[in-house]
Amino acid sequence: MEVSTESIPAPPEEQLTTCTVQDLETPVDVVPEIQEGSNSEEDLSPPKKMKMDPDSGSAITERLKMCDDYQLFQLLKLYRDRLERAIEEGTDRLSLLLKEEGYFTDQEHCKVTELTEKGNRADSSKLLLNLVMEKGSRARRMMWEFFAKQCDGRPKLDKILKEIEELGSGSFDCMYIGQDLSEIPNQLKDAQVKHRATLREQTESLRVNSILKKEVVKIFELVDHYAELSIICTPRDAQLVEHELLARSREHDVWREKHLRREMTKIQPDQLFQASPPESENKSGISSALSGVHGIGKTTMVQKIVYDWATEKMYQQFQFIFSFKFRDLNSVNCKINLRNLILTFYPYFGNVLAELWKSPEELLFIFDGLDEFNGSLNFDNPKLIESQSTCTDPEFQCEVSDIVCSLIQHRLLPGCSVLVTSRPTALHLLEKAAIGVWAEILGMVCDERKEYFNKIFEDQAVAAAVFKHLEENEILYPMSYNPSYCWILGLSLGPFFMPGDGKQQEAPKTITQLYSHYICNLLKSHSQIEDLRDVFLNLGEMAFAGISEKKVVFTNEDLIKYNLQPSRFLSGFLMDLLGRDDSAQSATHAFPHLTIQEFVAALAQFLTPEPKDIGKLLNEAQSKEGGRFEIFLRFVAGLSSPQSAQPLEEFLGPFLKQTTSRVTDWVKEKVNGQLVNTKNKIGKRNHMNTLHYLAESQNKTLAQSTVGSVETFKFCGLRLTPVDCVVLFHVIGLCNTIKHLNLENCFIQYEGLQRLGPVLHKCRELRLGRNKLGDPGVKLLAAALMNQDCKIQKLELKSNALTDCCAEDLASALGTNQTLLILSLSNNKLGDSGVKLLSVALRNPDCKIQTLVLKNNSLTNSCTEDLASTLSTNRSLTDLILGGNKLGDSGVKLLSAALRSPDCKIQKLLLWDVGITDSCTEDLISALSTNRILTDLNLGSNAFTDRSVPAFSHLIQTCRSLKWIWLGRNRFSPSKKRHLKLLQNSRPGLSVEV
């Protein structure tokens, strides 16, 4: 796609034409397009031969030969607008030359000539110059040499070449010197005033794509629309291995909670430039790295930092701030020095920069968007380090990447401060850099999210309705921590809650449905475009290639490659970055968000004119490391659903039925394959991903045919998100044979359990240990246990931070439930009061508990009387595990009395490390000797001595049901240990461990 004339605004006048070359008698402060008095109709007539000096061609050629690559780069930038009009009649020949020399591809040349043939000469010349800027130094030099050889009477081009020919030596150095900065005594002050005014004008407004309004873009005051975001020290997951949407949204609230508990430090933006701890003797500036996922607000935060400096509200320790975007630096594809790099983007500084170098500690350099940089920013490469080490002078010519690295490492302008922003995916490039402050933007929590929706909707009733829908949707709500996702959510959901004709449609519930309506809402404004289906097919192919290459910024070369025509549609659908940023040197394009790129790539799979091997493509995408295609795959599965496809088909025509069928078959194959492949963490993650495909497909028949007869879901050790739990809830809801659900150590917490709550009663075995469920989680489980259809027989809740506060809910459930047989509550803090409440429920004759695990629960002898009462009345309890509690001799004596009861059915008694001594031996052994069903006894890690050995010997020899006894880690002498060990030979099947 070539960029339309309207999509590239002219740079501000001071950036293009502030130069006055005083040495030349021809001023170029505002270079006229047509000399005064000339015929304005001249350009419309065929070109006429002009009489030129015979040596003119050679003179300009010699002048151009004297120019280095950077000077030719500056010439093209300076004369660009005029060149676009000057070469409208000659683009074909220049394009052909560049193609023959290998700079243009056949496709690019065809696109330039095609525009000319259609009469779009302005677009043709604009595209040619864009491509030349992208191709680099050699292509630019060839273009200028081509111009120099053209003496065919094109007045505009001849005038430009004449001006360049007349440039004297040193004129390039003063090309951007403004007259207002010529006074040496006040030059720094004047420069700062000019710089503040310029930056304030650039940053005071915030361009926001409008929500449900006729305007494509709305302009807000930055201070009115800026949303404060949480910044934390020490970024999370520096080595990101999953898609950012998956990895970050799942942990956002968890990490926010950690901040609230002061496990992590929240900082303000100004603290990014403060070392910790402060080093008073070190005058070196700070290099800081700020990370955040795509769309979280890094660039807007940079804008706010620059605005606050320009308006003198903050950051006044810096006399000057220079802000650059890495995507703009990509266009500087020639060697350059720091001085000229600054002049390229801030041309009004001119000759005052030398004064700035004298006080580097007063300078802040900001580089935004490291993940979009094409240069080699590698602090591990010895060759690169060597080249950077030579870049210690602002006047030294080198690659842009060398300048950036040298500033970060304080080799260039030591004492200056540097801020680099990046998505987490590129943060590893800075691991070996001299970064003093690491930070990450977390995004928004509940109240901040609600406030943000109030800002993006003018109708507060609509804002409230959209936010309410989000809160009730457990799949969409986790996305709303990110401002960019909020914009997508607003644009997609808003129309469903606008006042209308009363015909209320069902709002999107899945992520695929959400993005489907997002695209549809955009298409409503562009439905008049011809060949819309082909446009989307080409756009999707480019989007897919971008995902494959980790590319989110596309050039004119990319657009031509995929045959995308310039149109109002594309300038509305693609974010035209040049239109938003005057500093960009060539037009670049990007989807408003990475997930939109992924959706369009998925959509294209259904628009092909002929069916293709979609299964092979999906298998290759799934096999890529790092989960790069995971969201793409979910979108593909989701688009096989009529609910997601139908709205799009109204604009793009029917989806290919063969593709939809093959996608369904692929999902079925993957789900069935992963059901038996959950031995390691990768297998479990892939299994969960396939369940997401099922959820997005909204295909109930497919789900029942794949998971309807599953008996076990095992995800232990895999961190699951609340959204994962929602998907699992839907899957279990369709499964009629579920028996085992193992979510141990999945970090689901209360929020995840809440999603699963309505289906937990269907499982026979629930393993939920190590999930930090807390007391509120037990309330949810109690509801499942009291469900009249409850089938739960085993409930594992170890290490869940439970206290006595949950005991009443649990006791209430145990008092009515008649299915639960095994209850494990180990490694919690129920305490004596909690166990007393449980004991009341255990004495209920309807309670069927057979195994009770209470190890490591902060119990003392105060609860043993209640436990003893339970043992003497409960006829179902056979296994009691009380290890790791401080019951003491008095507590065990009370238990011993209960063990003598003929109604006691204890077969396994584990009392290791309960603080007992020889003082309780007689009571305990006496009670156990009367028991005829005891099979397992653990009394290890206590304080028994040789005095108790005769009693233990008697028990081992007389209790014929005993199969295993552990007495290790007591205080027996070696000889007594040998004596006890030999007793296991007294009968077959007996094990004695000491």
Buried (B, 14 or more C-beta within 10 A) or exposed (E): BBBBEEBBEEBBEBBBBBBBBEEEEEEBEEBEBEEEEEEEEEBEEEBEEEEBEEEBBEBBBEBBEEBBBBBBBBBBBBBBBBBBBBBBBBBBEBBBBBBEEEBBBEEBBBBBBBBBEEEBBBBBBBBBBBBBBBBBBBBBBBBBBBBBEBBBBBBBBBBBBBBBBBBEEEBBBBBBBBEBBBEEEEBBEBBBEBBBEBBBEBBBBBEBBBBBEEEEEBEBEBEEBBBEBBBBBEBBBBEBEBBBBBBBBBBBBBBBEBBEEEEBEBBEBEBBBBBEEEEEEEEBBBBBBBBBBBBBBBBBBBBBBBBBBBBEEBBEEBBBBBBBBBBBBBBBBBBBBBBBBBBBBBBBBBBBBEEBBEBBBBBBBBBBBBBBBBBBBBBEEEEBBEBBEEBEBBEBBBBBBBBBBBBBBBBBBBBBBBBBBBBBBBBEBBEEBBBBBBBBBBBBBBEBBBBBBEBBBEBEEBBBBBBEBBBEBBBBBBBBBBBBBBBBBBBBBBBBBEEEEEEEEEBBBBBBBBBBBBBBBBBEBBEEBEEBBBBBBBBBBBBBBBBBEEBBBBBBBBBBBBBBBBBBBBBBBBBBBBBEBBBBBBBBBBBBBBBBBBBBBBBBBBBBEEEBEBBEBBEEBBEEEEBBBBBBBBBBBBBBBEBBBEBBEEBBEBBBEEBBEBBBBBBBBBBEEBBEEBEEEEBBBBBBBBBBBBBBBBBEEBBEBBBBEBEBBBBBBBBBBBBBBBBBBBBBEBBEEBBBBBBBBBBBBBBBBBBBBBBBBBBBBBBBBBBBBBBBBBBBBBBBBBBEEBBBBBBBBBBBBBBBBBBBBBBBBBBBBEBBBBBBBBBBBBBBEBBBBBBBBBBBEEBBBBBBBBBBBBBBBBBBBBBBBBBBBBEBBBBBBBBBBEBBBBBBBBBBBBBBBEEBBBBBBBBBBBBBBBBBBEBBBBBBBBBEEBBBBBBBBBBBBBBBBEBBBEBBEEBEEBBBBBBBBBBBEEEBBEBBEEBBEEEEEBEBEB
